[in-house]
Amino acid sequence: MVDFKLEVVVLPVSDVDRAKDFYTKIGFREDVDHSGPGGFRVVHLTPPGSAASFIIGTGVTDAAPGSERGVHLVVADVVAARAELVAHGVEVSEVFHDAGGVFHHAGTADRVAGPHPERQSYASFASFTDPDGNVFVLQEVTVRRPGRGDYVVYSSTADLEA
């Protein structure tokens, strides 16, 4: 079967410079900032450690600014990732898990405060928005499910020695 790899998510924003400042402030790498004729502009940004990127710009999407919902950014430690974003001035929800224990519901339905009690991989979350209101979800993944690029995230060198 042919590989279909997610490469780019286009985010609708109203102010490209404001959005670019926001994303670079939280550590996204600027890969491209290209302006073309007629006001066309594309800014390509990559989150730290990600193989996939985001594009913002003018003339790159007709979606309403702030209409993207639920782009997931996978992190090894949702508590630490939340703290890092807060340190950069981002308003981030408290860490939560879903009452059903599998995946979070839309909005804030069935959220339970705190990480999953067993820190089960894929089960702890936090959310934040960019300046336009595009919603992002941090999802803690420490052990990948089979077929998902199997890897384990170790929290310390002691884990490697065990």
ABEGO torsion letter per residue (X at the ends): XBBBBBABBBBBBABAAAAAAAAAAAGBBBABBBBBBGGBBBBBBBBBGBABBBBBEBGABABBBGABBGBBBBBABAAAAAAAAAAAGBBBBBBBBBAAGABBBBEABGBBBEBBAAGBBGABBBBBBBAAGBBBBBBBBABBBBGAGBBBBBABAAAAAX
